[in-house]
Amino acid sequence: MRIINGPGQDGTAGKAGSQFSGTAFPYLTMASTDGVTINTVNFTPGARTYWHHHENGQILQILAGRGLIHADGEDNPRVLNAGDTVWCPPGERHWHGAATDSFMTHTAVSLGLTHWAEPVEESDYTKTPELRKE
């Protein structure tokens, strides 16, 4: 057994051009240990990750708020609520973040390397019927 003490960090605002669009506050909970990295991320409304995939998959546990997740090849993003858990299989290209009208906090357990790609286009983000502005 190993106890990994929290790093005592204040969180770093993710900015456009890194791995997020909008403002997100990632807290590294556990740096890669045996190929596992854990982050808790607070997303402001509309903030989201870039497209990415994980070598050995990812588990997301939604702690608060309302968010979205979208796997490449699906028609529309899906809504996430506090208490939901998501399994993203190895190699599945996806993004996740807050809804336009809500903050969202999740803990992400990433297995193996994370491979980051391009930002999510606004038109892809707003494909969710509840987010469309008529």
C-alpha positions in Angstrom: 0.0 0.0 0.0 1.1 3.5 -0.7 -0.4 6.7 0.5 0.0 9.6 -1.9 -0.3 12.9 -0.1 -2.0 15.8 -1.9 0.5 18.1 -3.6 -0.9 21.1 -1.8 -1.4 23.0 -5.1 -3.9 25.7 -5.7 -4.9 24.5 -9.2 -3.7 26.0 -12.4 -6.2 27.7 -14.8 -6.2 25.9 -18.1 -6.1 28.4 -20.9 -6.9 28.1 -24.6 -3.9 26.7 -26.4 -3.2 24.1 -23.7 -5.6 21.2 -23.3 -8.8 23.2 -22.7 -11.0 25.7 -24.4 -12.4 28.1 -21.9 -11.3 28.2 -18.3 -10.8 25.0 -16.3 -8.9 24.4 -13.1 -7.1 21.0 -13.1 -5.8 19.7 -9.8 -3.2 16.9 -10.2 -4.3 14.5 -7.5 -1.8 11.8 -8.3 1.0 12.0 -10.9 1.6 9.0 -13.0 2.0 6.1 -10.6 2.2 2.6 -12.3 0.7 4.2 -15.4 -2.3 5.8 -13.6 -2.8 9.6 -13.4 -5.7 11.2 -11.4 -6.9 14.8 -11.9 -9.8 16.6 -10.4 -11.0 19.3 -12.8 -13.3 22.2 -12.2 -14.8 23.5 -15.5 -16.5 26.9 -15.9 -19.6 27.0 -18.1 -18.7 26.2 -21.7 -15.1 25.0 -20.8 -14.0 21.7 -22.3 -11.0 19.6 -23.1 -9.5 19.3 -26.5 -10.1 16.0 -28.4 -7.9 13.3 -26.9 -7.6 9.6 -26.2 -6.0 7.4 -23.6 -3.6 4.5 -24.1 -5.4 2.2 -21.7 -8.7 4.1 -21.1 -10.1 6.6 -18.7 -12.7 6.7 -15.9 -14.6 9.9 -15.3 -16.6 10.4 -12.1 -18.9 13.5 -12.2 -18.8 15.1 -8.8 -20.9 18.3 -9.3 -22.8 20.2 -11.9 -23.8 19.3 -15.5 -21.5 18.4 -18.3 -21.1 16.9 -21.7 -19.0 14.1 -23.3 -18.6 13.2 -26.9 -16.9 10.3 -28.5 -15.7 10.7 -32.1 -18.2 9.1 -34.5 -21.3 9.7 -32.3 -23.9 12.1 -33.6 -24.2 14.4 -30.6 -22.5 15.0 -27.2 -24.2 13.3 -24.2 -25.3 15.1 -21.0 -23.5 14.1 -17.8 -24.8 14.8 -14.3 -23.4 14.7 -10.8 -23.1 11.0 -9.8 -22.5 9.7 -13.3 -19.5 7.6 -14.0 -18.1 7.2 -17.6 -15.7 4.5 -19.0 -13.8 5.7 -22.1 -12.2 2.6 -23.6 -8.5 2.5 -24.8 -8.0 4.6 -27.9 -11.5 6.1 -28.0 -11.1 9.7 -29.2 -13.3 12.0 -27.1 -13.7 15.3 -25.2 -15.6 16.3 -22.1 -16.4 19.5 -20.2 -19.2 21.7 -18.7 -22.5 22.5 -20.2 -23.0 26.1 -21.3 -25.2 26.9 -18.3 -23.4 25.0 -15.5 -20.1 24.5 -13.8 -18.9 20.9 -13.8 -16.4 19.1 -11.6 -15.1 15.6 -12.4 -12.3 13.3 -11.2 -10.5 11.7 -14.2 -8.5 8.5 -13.8 -6.3 8.2 -16.9 -4.7 4.9 -17.6 -1.4 5.0 -19.6 -0.5 8.0 -21.8 -2.9 10.7 -22.8 -2.6 11.8 -26.5 -3.9 15.3 -27.0 -5.3 16.6 -30.4 -7.0 19.7 -31.6 -9.6 21.9 -29.9 -13.3 21.1 -30.2 -15.1 23.3 -32.7 -17.9 25.4 -31.3 -20.3 23.8 -33.8 -19.4 20.3 -32.5 -19.8 21.5 -28.8 -23.3 22.9 -29.4 -24.7 19.8 -31.3 -26.4 18.7 -28.1 -30.1 19.6 -28.6 -30.4 21.2 -25.1 -27.6 23.6 -26.0 -28.9 24.8 -29.4 -29.9 28.4 -29.5 -32.9 28.7 -31.8 
